[in-house]
Amino acid sequence: MTENINSQGEYFGLPARAVLQSDGRKRVVRDLSNSSRLGIHLSAVAVVFLTFLTLSGCGYHFTGKGEAFPKDVHSIYVATFVNSSKNVGLEKEISSALRSEFRRRGRVRTVNQLDQADAILSGVVRSLETDVVSVNASDEVLQFRAVLEVDMTLRRRSPNELLWRTEGSRMRETYVGARGAVVTTSSAFQRRTLNAEDIPLFTDVQLTETMSRETRADLVNRFARKMHQKLIEMF
């Protein structure tokens, strides 16, 4: 039977070469060493690619032990976060929202004194950025998007031990920038304190400022609920 090597030096898709035997005939030799190296290389690329998808797809990066919340942690001290954003007072709002969430859930009690706590929750407010999502034909902004980004760390007080960490956790929300873009029947509007009959009384600038303040408060509360859940699950 005759075995053929194509013009690229491959045999059924594998690197190959022709070898002259003692009887004068040619025999195809597949270069398995090269293909093995190629397979290893492709496997490594695949692992890196899948890892990238895993980390970038969820928007969160958590570091924990993959275990349940420590049974010996019954009290927690929520420190006032460090504020690296341009939004004055945002660190106090987030810290307060987290304390309220712990009190409301009752899974772990919060304490006001550091030396009374089994664990300490601290963090850094990286940013609260706003960008334009959509405009109309006259370049008037119809929608804005606010993105809150925060780092958090939970440590055992004594002995000092890292229990859980999240880096670059983000929470997003879109809000309107013009009266004509308001949909009063939407779930997003229903969460607001504004009433549908109030909208015509605002200018677009007044509406944007009001929606921006309410979006900030909503982001903070949603973030506190989400982070409480993730922390308790140690995920």
C-alpha positions as CSV (number, residue, x, y, z in Angstrom):
1,M,0.0,0.0,0.0
2,T,1.3,3.4,-0.9
3,E,1.3,6.2,1.8
4,N,1.4,9.8,0.6
5,I,2.9,12.9,2.2
6,N,1.2,16.1,1.1
7,S,3.0,19.2,-0.1
8,Q,3.2,20.5,3.5
9,G,4.9,17.5,4.8
10,E,1.9,16.1,6.6
11,Y,0.5,12.6,6.9
12,F,-3.2,12.6,7.8
13,G,-2.7,16.1,9.4
14,L,0.4,15.1,11.4
15,P,4.0,16.2,10.6
16,A,5.7,13.5,8.5
17,R,8.7,12.7,6.4
18,A,9.7,10.0,3.9
19,V,12.5,7.6,4.8
20,L,14.4,5.4,2.2
21,Q,14.5,1.8,3.4
22,S,17.2,-0.8,2.7
23,D,15.0,-2.5,0.0
24,G,14.8,0.8,-1.9
25,R,11.2,1.6,-0.9
26,K,10.1,4.7,0.9
27,R,8.3,4.5,4.2
28,V,6.3,7.4,5.8
29,V,7.4,8.3,9.3
30,R,5.1,10.5,11.4
31,D,7.0,13.0,13.5
32,L,5.3,12.2,16.7
33,S,7.7,14.2,18.8
34,N,6.8,17.4,17.0
35,S,3.1,16.6,17.2
36,S,3.4,15.9,20.9
37,R,5.0,19.2,21.5
38,L,2.3,20.8,19.4
39,G,-0.4,19.1,21.4
40,I,1.2,20.2,24.6
41,H,1.4,23.8,23.3
42,L,-2.2,23.8,22.2
43,S,-3.3,22.4,25.5
44,A,-1.5,25.1,27.4
45,V,-3.1,27.8,25.2
46,A,-6.5,26.2,25.7
47,V,-6.1,26.3,29.5
48,V,-5.0,29.9,29.5
49,F,-7.9,30.9,27.2
50,L,-10.5,29.1,29.4
51,T,-9.0,30.7,32.5
52,F,-9.3,34.1,30.9
53,L,-12.9,33.5,30.1
54,T,-13.7,32.3,33.6
55,L,-12.1,35.4,35.3
56,S,-13.3,38.0,32.8
57,G,-16.9,36.7,32.3
58,C,-18.2,37.1,35.8
59,G,-16.9,40.5,36.7
60,Y,-15.9,39.3,40.2
61,H,-12.6,38.0,41.5
62,F,-12.9,36.2,44.8
63,T,-10.2,34.6,46.9
64,G,-11.3,32.2,49.6
65,K,-10.8,28.7,50.8
66,G,-13.8,27.3,49.1
67,E,-15.3,26.4,52.5
68,A,-18.3,27.4,54.5
69,F,-18.3,30.6,56.5
70,P,-16.1,29.9,59.6
71,K,-18.3,28.5,62.5
72,D,-16.2,30.3,65.1
73,V,-16.8,33.7,63.6
74,H,-19.9,35.1,65.4
75,S,-19.2,38.8,65.4
76,I,-17.8,41.1,62.8
77,Y,-16.5,44.7,62.8
78,V,-17.2,46.6,59.6
79,A,-14.5,49.2,59.3
80,T,-15.1,52.5,57.4
81,F,-13.8,51.8,53.9
82,V,-11.0,53.8,52.3
83,N,-12.3,56.1,49.5
84,S,-10.1,56.2,46.4
85,S,-12.9,57.6,44.3
86,K,-13.9,61.2,43.5
87,N,-17.2,60.8,45.3
88,V,-17.1,62.3,48.8
89,G,-18.8,60.2,51.5
90,L,-19.2,57.1,49.4
91,E,-17.0,55.0,51.7
92,K,-19.3,55.8,54.7
93,E,-22.4,55.0,52.7
94,I,-21.0,51.5,51.7
95,S,-19.8,50.7,55.2
96,S,-23.2,51.8,56.7
97,A,-25.1,49.7,54.1
98,L,-23.0,46.6,54.9
99,R,-23.6,47.0,58.6
100,S,-27.4,47.3,58.0
101,E,-27.3,44.2,55.8
102,F,-25.6,42.2,58.5
103,R,-28.1,43.4,61.1
104,R,-31.0,42.6,58.8
105,R,-29.8,39.1,57.9
106,G,-28.8,38.2,61.4
107,R,-26.3,35.5,60.4
108,V,-23.4,37.3,62.0
109,R,-23.8,40.2,64.5
110,T,-22.0,43.4,64.0
111,V,-20.1,45.1,66.8
112,N,-19.0,48.7,67.3
113,Q,-15.6,48.0,68.9
114,L,-12.7,46.4,67.1
115,D,-11.6,44.3,70.1
116,Q,-15.1,42.7,70.4
117,A,-15.0,41.3,66.9
118,D,-14.1,37.8,65.8
119,A,-13.4,39.1,62.2
120,I,-12.8,42.5,60.6
121,L,-14.4,43.5,57.2
122,S,-12.5,46.3,55.4
123,G,-12.3,47.6,51.9
124,V,-11.4,50.2,49.3
125,V,-13.9,52.1,47.1
126,R,-12.0,52.2,43.9
127,S,-14.4,54.3,41.8
128,L,-17.9,55.3,40.9
129,E,-17.7,56.2,37.2
130,T,-20.5,57.4,34.9
131,D,-20.5,57.2,31.1
132,V,-23.0,57.9,28.3
133,V,-24.9,54.9,27.0
134,S,-27.1,56.5,24.3
135,V,-27.9,59.8,22.7
136,N,-30.6,61.1,20.4
137,A,-30.3,62.7,16.9
138,S,-29.5,66.0,18.6
139,D,-26.7,64.5,20.7
140,E,-28.8,64.9,23.9
141,V,-28.0,62.2,26.4
142,L,-30.8,59.7,26.9
143,Q,-29.1,57.2,29.2
144,F,-26.1,57.1,31.5
145,R,-24.5,54.1,33.1
146,A,-23.0,54.2,36.6
147,V,-20.3,51.6,37.6
148,L,-19.3,51.1,41.2
149,E,-16.0,49.2,41.8
150,V,-14.9,48.0,45.3
151,D,-12.3,45.8,47.0
152,M,-13.2,44.0,50.2
153,T,-11.2,41.8,52.7
154,L,-12.4,39.7,55.7
155,R,-9.7,38.9,58.2
156,R,-9.8,37.0,61.5
157,R,-8.8,39.3,64.3
158,S,-6.9,36.9,66.4
159,P,-4.8,35.3,65.0
160,N,-4.5,37.6,62.1
161,E,-5.7,35.5,59.1
162,L,-7.1,36.2,55.7
163,L,-10.5,34.5,55.4
164,W,-11.9,36.0,52.2
165,R,-11.1,38.7,49.6
166,T,-12.7,40.2,46.6
167,E,-10.9,42.5,44.1
168,G,-12.5,44.8,41.6
169,S,-16.1,43.8,42.3
170,R,-18.4,45.8,40.1
171,M,-22.1,46.8,40.3
172,R,-23.7,48.6,37.3
173,E,-26.9,50.5,36.7
174,T,-28.3,52.5,33.8
175,Y,-30.5,55.6,34.4
176,V,-32.1,58.1,32.1
177,G,-30.8,61.5,31.3
178,A,-33.9,63.1,29.6
179,R,-37.6,63.2,30.4
180,G,-38.4,61.7,27.0
181,A,-36.4,58.6,27.9
182,V,-38.3,57.8,31.1
183,V,-40.4,54.6,31.0
184,T,-42.5,54.9,34.1
185,T,-43.8,51.3,33.9
186,S,-40.2,49.8,33.9
187,S,-38.9,47.9,37.0
188,A,-36.0,50.3,37.1
189,F,-38.3,53.3,37.5
190,Q,-40.5,51.5,40.0
191,R,-37.5,51.2,42.4
192,R,-37.2,55.0,42.4
193,T,-38.8,57.4,44.8
194,L,-40.0,59.6,41.9
195,N,-43.7,59.4,40.8
196,A,-44.7,59.4,37.2
197,E,-46.6,62.7,37.6
198,D,-43.5,64.4,38.9
199,I,-41.5,63.9,35.7
200,P,-43.0,66.8,33.7
201,L,-42.1,69.2,36.5
202,F,-38.3,68.5,36.1
203,T,-36.0,70.0,33.5
204,D,-33.7,67.4,31.9
205,V,-30.8,68.7,34.1
206,Q,-32.8,68.4,37.3
207,L,-34.0,64.9,36.3
208,T,-30.4,63.7,35.6
209,E,-29.2,65.0,38.9
210,T,-32.0,63.4,40.8
211,M,-31.6,60.1,39.0
212,S,-27.9,60.2,39.6
213,R,-28.4,60.5,43.4
214,E,-30.9,57.8,43.5
215,T,-28.8,55.5,41.3
216,R,-25.8,56.0,43.7
217,A,-28.0,55.0,46.7
218,D,-29.4,52.0,44.8
219,L,-26.0,50.8,43.7
220,V,-24.7,51.0,47.3
221,N,-27.6,49.0,48.7
222,R,-27.5,46.4,46.0
223,F,-23.8,46.0,46.4
224,A,-24.2,45.5,50.2
225,R,-26.8,42.7,49.6
226,K,-24.7,41.0,47.0
227,M,-21.4,41.1,48.9
228,H,-23.1,39.9,52.1
229,Q,-24.4,36.9,50.2
230,K,-21.0,36.2,48.6
231,L,-19.2,36.6,51.9
232,I,-21.5,34.2,53.8
233,E,-21.1,31.6,51.0
234,M,-17.3,32.3,51.1
235,F,-17.4,32.5,47.3
